[in-house]
């Protein structure tokens, strides 16, 4: 596991954008899993800036968004599909890659999840970008989710609803459709990004606590290629926790 800590989230975001930018310029097919949420906003801002300078985009990236509320129309301002257009896709000029979204307006979530699952199963994602929920969720896989879970409809926990209501115009759906933990773990590389003091404890639990379905993100300890990028606030407990991890291959970089 590589841990990268930057003093400011803006610097951490530039770093993450510099990992993602080359994928958008690739002319070889790339499959990239994307996330939404407040953490992603400065990352997509930095990515847009990096992508609108320099070489043209390669058009060979296919993106897959982790999750979507259910039920919700794709043109609803609170939908994750709109989030991606607002913060990334509409800014990167003639977008010639392909974006895949779970359809929150689908009448039959099982059918929709089956469609998306087939796309995912076709070939592993090259990189999956993740944020971390205050309760340890990744995607909308809330505590208690099986590590074997696949793409499916889920109920949102009260913590998640309360947190996301801040970003949501109007009444928030209490369900979502999400890639499962096993789908996330199938990605070849994972980048987990965590910002802010309120995430420091859950980050320490995820990285150094027991691997347990009580903290879904803890499964990332078993993934062979994880990069964790944190700002100083979220990373502030890591020094202390790292002291007890002498047997694990963890590299730490301070930007
Ligand atoms: C969003 C997603 C969620 C968020 C997480 C953190 O697509 O999958 O797991 O990454 O809830 O959200 P923020 O960044 O808003 O704290």
py3Dmol code that shows the C-alpha trace and the ligand (Angstrom):
import py3Dmol

protein = """\
ATOM      1  CA  UNK A   1       0.000   0.000   0.000  1.00  0.00           C
ATOM      2  CA  UNK A   2       1.244   3.491  -0.861  1.00  0.00           C
ATOM      3  CA  UNK A   3       0.167   6.354   1.325  1.00  0.00           C
ATOM      4  CA  UNK A   4       0.594   9.890   0.010  1.00  0.00           C
ATOM      5  CA  UNK A   5      -0.046  12.817   2.334  1.00  0.00           C
ATOM      6  CA  UNK A   6      -0.160  16.457   1.211  1.00  0.00           C
ATOM      7  CA  UNK A   7      -0.470  19.419   3.521  1.00  0.00           C
ATOM      8  CA  UNK A   8      -3.418  20.852   1.577  1.00  0.00           C
ATOM      9  CA  UNK A   9      -6.242  19.085  -0.199  1.00  0.00           C
ATOM     10  CA  UNK A  10      -5.555  21.235  -3.287  1.00  0.00           C
ATOM     11  CA  UNK A  11      -2.054  19.701  -3.561  1.00  0.00           C
ATOM     12  CA  UNK A  12      -3.415  16.222  -2.945  1.00  0.00           C
ATOM     13  CA  UNK A  13      -6.004  16.846  -5.679  1.00  0.00           C
ATOM     14  CA  UNK A  14      -3.350  17.965  -8.175  1.00  0.00           C
ATOM     15  CA  UNK A  15      -1.474  14.764  -7.385  1.00  0.00           C
ATOM     16  CA  UNK A  16      -4.517  12.541  -7.974  1.00  0.00           C
ATOM     17  CA  UNK A  17      -5.319  14.460 -11.173  1.00  0.00           C
ATOM     18  CA  UNK A  18      -1.752  13.850 -12.360  1.00  0.00           C
ATOM     19  CA  UNK A  19      -2.340  10.100 -11.955  1.00  0.00           C
ATOM     20  CA  UNK A  20      -5.629  10.213 -13.883  1.00  0.00           C
ATOM     21  CA  UNK A  21      -4.756  12.742 -16.606  1.00  0.00           C
ATOM     22  CA  UNK A  22      -2.535  10.396 -18.677  1.00  0.00           C
ATOM     23  CA  UNK A  23      -5.391   7.893 -18.891  1.00  0.00           C
ATOM     24  CA  UNK A  24      -7.500  10.468 -20.716  1.00  0.00           C
ATOM     25  CA  UNK A  25      -4.680  11.024 -23.201  1.00  0.00           C
ATOM     26  CA  UNK A  26      -4.130   7.318 -23.808  1.00  0.00           C
ATOM     27  CA  UNK A  27      -4.865   5.916 -27.227  1.00  0.00           C
ATOM     28  CA  UNK A  28      -4.944   2.391 -25.771  1.00  0.00           C
ATOM     29  CA  UNK A  29      -8.279   1.331 -24.257  1.00  0.00           C
ATOM     30  CA  UNK A  30      -8.462   2.173 -20.546  1.00  0.00           C
ATOM     31  CA  UNK A  31     -11.275   1.376 -18.118  1.00  0.00           C
ATOM     32  CA  UNK A  32     -11.545   3.882 -15.298  1.00  0.00           C
ATOM     33  CA  UNK A  33     -13.926   3.706 -12.326  1.00  0.00           C
ATOM     34  CA  UNK A  34     -14.989   7.131 -11.036  1.00  0.00           C
ATOM     35  CA  UNK A  35     -16.630   8.388  -7.856  1.00  0.00           C
ATOM     36  CA  UNK A  36     -18.640  11.455  -6.870  1.00  0.00           C
ATOM     37  CA  UNK A  37     -18.979  13.407  -3.597  1.00  0.00           C
ATOM     38  CA  UNK A  38     -17.332  16.485  -2.087  1.00  0.00           C
ATOM     39  CA  UNK A  39     -13.875  14.914  -2.036  1.00  0.00           C
ATOM     40  CA  UNK A  40     -13.958  14.546  -5.807  1.00  0.00           C
ATOM     41  CA  UNK A  41     -14.777  18.195  -6.569  1.00  0.00           C
ATOM     42  CA  UNK A  42     -11.218  19.609  -6.191  1.00  0.00           C
ATOM     43  CA  UNK A  43      -9.835  16.514  -7.930  1.00  0.00           C
ATOM     44  CA  UNK A  44     -12.027  16.981 -10.992  1.00  0.00           C
ATOM     45  CA  UNK A  45     -11.237  20.724 -10.956  1.00  0.00           C
ATOM     46  CA  UNK A  46      -7.526  19.936 -11.076  1.00  0.00           C
ATOM     47  CA  UNK A  47      -8.096  17.244 -13.710  1.00  0.00           C
ATOM     48  CA  UNK A  48     -10.065  19.632 -15.935  1.00  0.00           C
ATOM     49  CA  UNK A  49      -7.245  22.171 -15.641  1.00  0.00           C
ATOM     50  CA  UNK A  50      -4.608  19.562 -16.504  1.00  0.00           C
ATOM     51  CA  UNK A  51      -6.651  18.123 -19.392  1.00  0.00           C
ATOM     52  CA  UNK A  52      -7.404  21.440 -21.025  1.00  0.00           C
ATOM     53  CA  UNK A  53      -3.690  22.216 -21.233  1.00  0.00           C
ATOM     54  CA  UNK A  54      -1.270  20.326 -23.451  1.00  0.00           C
ATOM     55  CA  UNK A  55      -1.861  17.285 -25.609  1.00  0.00           C
ATOM     56  CA  UNK A  56      -5.280  16.368 -26.971  1.00  0.00           C
ATOM     57  CA  UNK A  57      -7.316  13.663 -25.273  1.00  0.00           C
ATOM     58  CA  UNK A  58      -6.871  10.158 -26.582  1.00  0.00           C
ATOM     59  CA  UNK A  59     -10.551   9.221 -26.565  1.00  0.00           C
ATOM     60  CA  UNK A  60      -9.824   5.661 -25.460  1.00  0.00           C
ATOM     61  CA  UNK A  61     -10.953   5.932 -21.841  1.00  0.00           C
ATOM     62  CA  UNK A  62     -14.180   4.298 -20.872  1.00  0.00           C
ATOM     63  CA  UNK A  63     -15.474   5.495 -17.492  1.00  0.00           C
ATOM     64  CA  UNK A  64     -17.753   3.667 -15.074  1.00  0.00           C
ATOM     65  CA  UNK A  65     -19.383   5.516 -12.193  1.00  0.00           C
ATOM     66  CA  UNK A  66     -19.551   3.607  -8.947  1.00  0.00           C
ATOM     67  CA  UNK A  67     -23.075   4.381  -7.927  1.00  0.00           C
ATOM     68  CA  UNK A  68     -26.299   6.352  -8.356  1.00  0.00           C
ATOM     69  CA  UNK A  69     -29.303   7.191  -6.236  1.00  0.00           C
ATOM     70  CA  UNK A  70     -32.481   5.219  -6.876  1.00  0.00           C
ATOM     71  CA  UNK A  71     -34.965   6.231  -8.019  1.00  0.00           C
ATOM     72  CA  UNK A  72     -33.751   9.390  -9.724  1.00  0.00           C
ATOM     73  CA  UNK A  73     -33.824  10.770 -13.261  1.00  0.00           C
ATOM     74  CA  UNK A  74     -30.445  11.173 -14.911  1.00  0.00           C
ATOM     75  CA  UNK A  75     -31.195  14.880 -15.548  1.00  0.00           C
ATOM     76  CA  UNK A  76     -31.996  15.554 -11.860  1.00  0.00           C
ATOM     77  CA  UNK A  77     -29.383  18.008 -10.477  1.00  0.00           C
ATOM     78  CA  UNK A  78     -28.784  15.676  -7.502  1.00  0.00           C
ATOM     79  CA  UNK A  79     -28.018  12.650  -9.683  1.00  0.00           C
ATOM     80  CA  UNK A  80     -24.427  11.468  -9.879  1.00  0.00           C
ATOM     81  CA  UNK A  81     -24.666  11.509 -13.661  1.00  0.00           C
ATOM     82  CA  UNK A  82     -25.314  15.270 -13.517  1.00  0.00           C
ATOM     83  CA  UNK A  83     -22.503  15.634 -10.946  1.00  0.00           C
ATOM     84  CA  UNK A  84     -20.069  14.099 -13.445  1.00  0.00           C
ATOM     85  CA  UNK A  85     -21.229  16.365 -16.266  1.00  0.00           C
ATOM     86  CA  UNK A  86     -21.085  19.428 -14.010  1.00  0.00           C
ATOM     87  CA  UNK A  87     -17.638  18.765 -12.550  1.00  0.00           C
ATOM     88  CA  UNK A  88     -15.794  16.896 -15.295  1.00  0.00           C
ATOM     89  CA  UNK A  89     -17.326  15.771 -18.558  1.00  0.00           C
ATOM     90  CA  UNK A  90     -18.808  19.047 -19.810  1.00  0.00           C
ATOM     91  CA  UNK A  91     -15.445  20.800 -19.255  1.00  0.00           C
ATOM     92  CA  UNK A  92     -13.116  18.574 -21.171  1.00  0.00           C
ATOM     93  CA  UNK A  93     -14.054  19.705 -24.636  1.00  0.00           C
ATOM     94  CA  UNK A  94     -15.283  17.233 -27.202  1.00  0.00           C
ATOM     95  CA  UNK A  95     -15.491  14.193 -24.962  1.00  0.00           C
ATOM     96  CA  UNK A  96     -14.992  11.270 -27.284  1.00  0.00           C
ATOM     97  CA  UNK A  97     -14.612   8.558 -24.672  1.00  0.00           C
ATOM     98  CA  UNK A  98     -17.549   6.597 -23.326  1.00  0.00           C
ATOM     99  CA  UNK A  99     -19.142   7.125 -19.890  1.00  0.00           C
ATOM    100  CA  UNK A 100     -21.193   4.411 -18.226  1.00  0.00           C
ATOM    101  CA  UNK A 101     -23.679   5.237 -15.491  1.00  0.00           C
ATOM    102  CA  UNK A 102     -26.027   3.119 -13.470  1.00  0.00           C
ATOM    103  CA  UNK A 103     -29.474   4.356 -14.502  1.00  0.00           C
ATOM    104  CA  UNK A 104     -31.267   5.665 -11.425  1.00  0.00           C
ATOM    105  CA  UNK A 105     -34.515   5.992 -13.362  1.00  0.00           C
ATOM    106  CA  UNK A 106     -34.705   2.272 -14.135  1.00  0.00           C
ATOM    107  CA  UNK A 107     -37.977   0.660 -13.044  1.00  0.00           C
ATOM    108  CA  UNK A 108     -36.248  -2.689 -12.404  1.00  0.00           C
ATOM    109  CA  UNK A 109     -32.964  -2.237 -10.468  1.00  0.00           C
ATOM    110  CA  UNK A 110     -32.080  -5.933 -10.711  1.00  0.00           C
ATOM    111  CA  UNK A 111     -32.200  -5.773 -14.492  1.00  0.00           C
ATOM    112  CA  UNK A 112     -30.184  -2.536 -14.548  1.00  0.00           C
ATOM    113  CA  UNK A 113     -27.569  -3.906 -12.137  1.00  0.00           C
ATOM    114  CA  UNK A 114     -27.292  -7.048 -14.297  1.00  0.00           C
ATOM    115  CA  UNK A 115     -26.633  -4.870 -17.373  1.00  0.00           C
ATOM    116  CA  UNK A 116     -23.901  -2.910 -15.576  1.00  0.00           C
ATOM    117  CA  UNK A 117     -22.412  -6.046 -14.040  1.00  0.00           C
ATOM    118  CA  UNK A 118     -21.958  -7.547 -17.511  1.00  0.00           C
ATOM    119  CA  UNK A 119     -20.023  -4.439 -18.596  1.00  0.00           C
ATOM    120  CA  UNK A 120     -17.816  -4.676 -15.499  1.00  0.00           C
ATOM    121  CA  UNK A 121     -17.203  -8.400 -15.845  1.00  0.00           C
ATOM    122  CA  UNK A 122     -16.022  -8.023 -19.414  1.00  0.00           C
ATOM    123  CA  UNK A 123     -12.548  -6.813 -18.316  1.00  0.00           C
ATOM    124  CA  UNK A 124     -11.221  -5.522 -14.962  1.00  0.00           C
ATOM    125  CA  UNK A 125     -11.124  -1.772 -14.428  1.00  0.00           C
ATOM    126  CA  UNK A 126      -7.583  -0.423 -14.746  1.00  0.00           C
ATOM    127  CA  UNK A 127      -8.086   2.090 -11.945  1.00  0.00           C
ATOM    128  CA  UNK A 128     -10.932   2.617  -9.495  1.00  0.00           C
ATOM    129  CA  UNK A 129     -11.077   6.023  -7.791  1.00  0.00           C
ATOM    130  CA  UNK A 130     -12.785   5.970  -4.377  1.00  0.00           C
ATOM    131  CA  UNK A 131     -13.855   8.363  -1.640  1.00  0.00           C
ATOM    132  CA  UNK A 132     -14.452   7.201   1.924  1.00  0.00           C
ATOM    133  CA  UNK A 133     -17.758   7.507   3.782  1.00  0.00           C
ATOM    134  CA  UNK A 134     -17.795   8.714   7.383  1.00  0.00           C
ATOM    135  CA  UNK A 135     -19.009   5.250   8.356  1.00  0.00           C
ATOM    136  CA  UNK A 136     -16.342   3.468   6.299  1.00  0.00           C
ATOM    137  CA  UNK A 137     -18.466   2.911   3.199  1.00  0.00           C
ATOM    138  CA  UNK A 138     -16.972   2.699  -0.291  1.00  0.00           C
ATOM    139  CA  UNK A 139     -19.370   3.230  -3.167  1.00  0.00           C
ATOM    140  CA  UNK A 140     -22.696   2.883  -1.387  1.00  0.00           C
ATOM    141  CA  UNK A 141     -21.593  -0.312   0.335  1.00  0.00           C
ATOM    142  CA  UNK A 142     -22.616   0.485   3.882  1.00  0.00           C
ATOM    143  CA  UNK A 143     -21.267  -1.245   7.038  1.00  0.00           C
ATOM    144  CA  UNK A 144     -22.406  -4.862   7.148  1.00  0.00           C
ATOM    145  CA  UNK A 145     -22.145  -5.309   3.353  1.00  0.00           C
ATOM    146  CA  UNK A 146     -20.709  -8.673   2.319  1.00  0.00           C
ATOM    147  CA  UNK A 147     -17.197  -8.521   0.899  1.00  0.00           C
ATOM    148  CA  UNK A 148     -18.579 -10.760  -1.897  1.00  0.00           C
ATOM    149  CA  UNK A 149     -21.262  -8.253  -2.895  1.00  0.00           C
ATOM    150  CA  UNK A 150     -21.801  -7.309  -6.526  1.00  0.00           C
ATOM    151  CA  UNK A 151     -23.718  -4.507  -8.243  1.00  0.00           C
ATOM    152  CA  UNK A 152     -27.151  -4.189  -6.643  1.00  0.00           C
ATOM    153  CA  UNK A 153     -29.812  -1.971  -5.072  1.00  0.00           C
ATOM    154  CA  UNK A 154     -29.123  -0.933  -1.459  1.00  0.00           C
ATOM    155  CA  UNK A 155     -30.758   1.096   1.327  1.00  0.00           C
ATOM    156  CA  UNK A 156     -28.774   4.183   2.379  1.00  0.00           C
ATOM    157  CA  UNK A 157     -27.870   4.443   6.068  1.00  0.00           C
ATOM    158  CA  UNK A 158     -29.135   7.458   8.067  1.00  0.00           C
ATOM    159  CA  UNK A 159     -25.487   8.706   8.362  1.00  0.00           C
ATOM    160  CA  UNK A 160     -25.057   8.681   4.601  1.00  0.00           C
ATOM    161  CA  UNK A 161     -28.425  10.320   3.984  1.00  0.00           C
ATOM    162  CA  UNK A 162     -27.674  13.087   6.493  1.00  0.00           C
ATOM    163  CA  UNK A 163     -24.222  13.759   5.005  1.00  0.00           C
ATOM    164  CA  UNK A 164     -25.326  13.729   1.358  1.00  0.00           C
ATOM    165  CA  UNK A 165     -28.449  15.827   1.984  1.00  0.00           C
ATOM    166  CA  UNK A 166     -26.063  18.833   2.069  1.00  0.00           C
ATOM    167  CA  UNK A 167     -25.349  18.354  -1.608  1.00  0.00           C
ATOM    168  CA  UNK A 168     -28.816  17.331  -2.622  1.00  0.00           C
ATOM    169  CA  UNK A 169     -31.453  19.744  -3.834  1.00  0.00           C
ATOM    170  CA  UNK A 170     -34.908  18.612  -2.654  1.00  0.00           C
ATOM    171  CA  UNK A 171     -35.883  15.354  -0.974  1.00  0.00           C
ATOM    172  CA  UNK A 172     -33.192  12.703  -1.111  1.00  0.00           C
ATOM    173  CA  UNK A 173     -33.881   9.128  -2.241  1.00  0.00           C
ATOM    174  CA  UNK A 174     -33.274   6.573   0.531  1.00  0.00           C
ATOM    175  CA  UNK A 175     -31.980   3.907  -1.860  1.00  0.00           C
ATOM    176  CA  UNK A 176     -29.154   3.661  -4.358  1.00  0.00           C
ATOM    177  CA  UNK A 177     -27.653   1.252  -6.858  1.00  0.00           C
ATOM    178  CA  UNK A 178     -23.966   0.583  -6.418  1.00  0.00           C
ATOM    179  CA  UNK A 179     -21.069  -1.523  -7.578  1.00  0.00           C
ATOM    180  CA  UNK A 180     -20.350  -4.150  -4.911  1.00  0.00           C
ATOM    181  CA  UNK A 181     -17.238  -4.640  -2.825  1.00  0.00           C
ATOM    182  CA  UNK A 182     -16.136  -7.577  -5.009  1.00  0.00           C
ATOM    183  CA  UNK A 183     -16.492  -5.370  -8.110  1.00  0.00           C
ATOM    184  CA  UNK A 184     -14.314  -2.682  -6.524  1.00  0.00           C
ATOM    185  CA  UNK A 185     -11.720  -5.233  -5.427  1.00  0.00           C
ATOM    186  CA  UNK A 186     -11.546  -6.597  -8.998  1.00  0.00           C
ATOM    187  CA  UNK A 187      -9.975  -3.316 -10.211  1.00  0.00           C
ATOM    188  CA  UNK A 188      -6.258  -3.615 -10.960  1.00  0.00           C
ATOM    189  CA  UNK A 189      -5.406  -0.405  -9.084  1.00  0.00           C
ATOM    190  CA  UNK A 190      -7.342   1.522  -6.470  1.00  0.00           C
ATOM    191  CA  UNK A 191      -6.905   5.158  -5.461  1.00  0.00           C
ATOM    192  CA  UNK A 192      -8.641   6.034  -2.183  1.00  0.00           C
ATOM    193  CA  UNK A 193      -8.843   9.762  -1.470  1.00  0.00           C
ATOM    194  CA  UNK A 194      -9.650  11.075   1.995  1.00  0.00           C
ATOM    195  CA  UNK A 195      -9.840  14.711   3.094  1.00  0.00           C
ATOM    196  CA  UNK A 196     -10.731  16.457   6.341  1.00  0.00           C
ATOM    197  CA  UNK A 197     -10.471  16.026  10.091  1.00  0.00           C
ATOM    198  CA  UNK A 198     -13.855  14.332  10.320  1.00  0.00           C
ATOM    199  CA  UNK A 199     -12.462  11.386   8.286  1.00  0.00           C
ATOM    200  CA  UNK A 200      -9.223  10.831  10.245  1.00  0.00           C
ATOM    201  CA  UNK A 201     -10.586   8.182  12.584  1.00  0.00           C
ATOM    202  CA  UNK A 202     -12.404   6.228   9.913  1.00  0.00           C
ATOM    203  CA  UNK A 203      -9.285   6.375   7.717  1.00  0.00           C
ATOM    204  CA  UNK A 204      -7.192   4.883  10.524  1.00  0.00           C
ATOM    205  CA  UNK A 205      -9.829   2.167  11.044  1.00  0.00           C
ATOM    206  CA  UNK A 206      -9.909   1.403   7.327  1.00  0.00           C
ATOM    207  CA  UNK A 207      -6.149   1.141   6.932  1.00  0.00           C
ATOM    208  CA  UNK A 208      -5.052  -0.291  10.267  1.00  0.00           C
ATOM    209  CA  UNK A 209      -8.122  -1.716  11.991  1.00  0.00           C
ATOM    210  CA  UNK A 210      -9.391  -5.280  11.618  1.00  0.00           C
ATOM    211  CA  UNK A 211     -10.511  -6.281   8.129  1.00  0.00           C
ATOM    212  CA  UNK A 212     -14.192  -6.519   8.860  1.00  0.00           C
ATOM    213  CA  UNK A 213     -17.503  -5.984   7.091  1.00  0.00           C
ATOM    214  CA  UNK A 214     -18.261  -3.463   9.864  1.00  0.00           C
ATOM    215  CA  UNK A 215     -15.847  -1.141   8.049  1.00  0.00           C
ATOM    216  CA  UNK A 216     -16.246  -1.875   4.306  1.00  0.00           C
ATOM    217  CA  UNK A 217     -13.117   0.106   3.329  1.00  0.00           C
ATOM    218  CA  UNK A 218     -10.965  -2.168   5.526  1.00  0.00           C
ATOM    219  CA  UNK A 219     -11.078  -4.781   2.723  1.00  0.00           C
ATOM    220  CA  UNK A 220      -8.680  -2.523   0.799  1.00  0.00           C
ATOM    221  CA  UNK A 221      -5.928  -3.816   3.120  1.00  0.00           C
ATOM    222  CA  UNK A 222      -6.184  -7.053   1.082  1.00  0.00           C
ATOM    223  CA  UNK A 223      -5.838  -5.378  -2.326  1.00  0.00           C
ATOM    224  CA  UNK A 224      -2.345  -5.610  -3.895  1.00  0.00           C
ATOM    225  CA  UNK A 225      -2.285  -2.128  -5.526  1.00  0.00           C
ATOM    226  CA  UNK A 226      -3.810   0.582  -3.379  1.00  0.00           C
ATOM    227  CA  UNK A 227      -2.719   4.215  -3.220  1.00  0.00           C
ATOM    228  CA  UNK A 228      -4.249   6.247  -0.415  1.00  0.00           C
ATOM    229  CA  UNK A 229      -4.087  10.010  -0.871  1.00  0.00           C
ATOM    230  CA  UNK A 230      -4.921  12.142   2.161  1.00  0.00           C
ATOM    231  CA  UNK A 231      -4.628  15.746   3.185  1.00  0.00           C
ATOM    232  CA  UNK A 232      -2.836  16.540   6.428  1.00  0.00           C
ATOM    233  CA  UNK A 233      -6.086  16.687   8.402  1.00  0.00           C
ATOM    234  CA  UNK A 234      -7.289  13.221   7.435  1.00  0.00           C
ATOM    235  CA  UNK A 235      -3.725  11.902   7.578  1.00  0.00           C
ATOM    236  CA  UNK A 236      -3.025  13.326  11.017  1.00  0.00           C
ATOM    237  CA  UNK A 237      -3.432  10.013  12.867  1.00  0.00           C
ATOM    238  CA  UNK A 238      -1.476   7.938  10.391  1.00  0.00           C
ATOM    239  CA  UNK A 239       1.973   8.472  11.938  1.00  0.00           C
ATOM    240  CA  UNK A 240       0.817   7.007  15.197  1.00  0.00           C
ATOM    241  CA  UNK A 241      -0.940   4.060  13.526  1.00  0.00           C
ATOM    242  CA  UNK A 242       1.990   3.313  11.195  1.00  0.00           C
ATOM    243  CA  UNK A 243       4.250   2.616  14.145  1.00  0.00           C
ATOM    244  CA  UNK A 244       2.488  -0.713  14.740  1.00  0.00           C
ATOM    245  CA  UNK A 245       2.621  -1.819  11.055  1.00  0.00           C
ATOM    246  CA  UNK A 246       6.256  -2.874  10.679  1.00  0.00           C
ATOM    247  CA  UNK A 247       5.320  -6.183   8.987  1.00  0.00           C
ATOM    248  CA  UNK A 248       3.174  -4.658   6.256  1.00  0.00           C
ATOM    249  CA  UNK A 249       4.665  -3.304   3.004  1.00  0.00           C
ATOM    250  CA  UNK A 250       3.523   0.304   3.327  1.00  0.00           C
ATOM    251  CA  UNK A 251       5.338   3.202   1.685  1.00  0.00           C
ATOM    252  CA  UNK A 252       4.642   6.753   2.815  1.00  0.00           C
ATOM    253  CA  UNK A 253       5.285   9.845   0.720  1.00  0.00           C
ATOM    254  CA  UNK A 254       4.820  13.367   1.987  1.00  0.00           C
ATOM    255  CA  UNK A 255       4.221  15.857  -0.823  1.00  0.00           C
TER     256      UNK A 255
END
"""
ligand_1 = """\
16
LIG
C -19.807 8.525 -4.272
C -19.415 7.427 -3.402
C -19.258 7.609 -1.933
C -18.394 8.809 -1.561
C -18.281 8.924 -0.043
C -17.507 10.160 0.381
O -19.820 8.127 -5.631
O -19.258 6.355 -3.889
O -18.713 6.431 -1.389
O -17.114 8.658 -2.113
O -19.555 8.996 0.523
O -18.262 11.281 0.042
P -17.716 12.759 0.324
O -16.539 12.922 -0.528
O -18.864 13.648 -0.080
O -17.405 12.820 1.790
"""
view = py3Dmol.view(width=600, height=400)
view.addModel(protein, "pdb")
view.setStyle({"model": 0}, {"cartoon": {"style": "trace"}})
view.addModel(ligand_1, "xyz")
view.setStyle({"model": 1}, {"stick": {}})
view.zoomTo()
view.show()
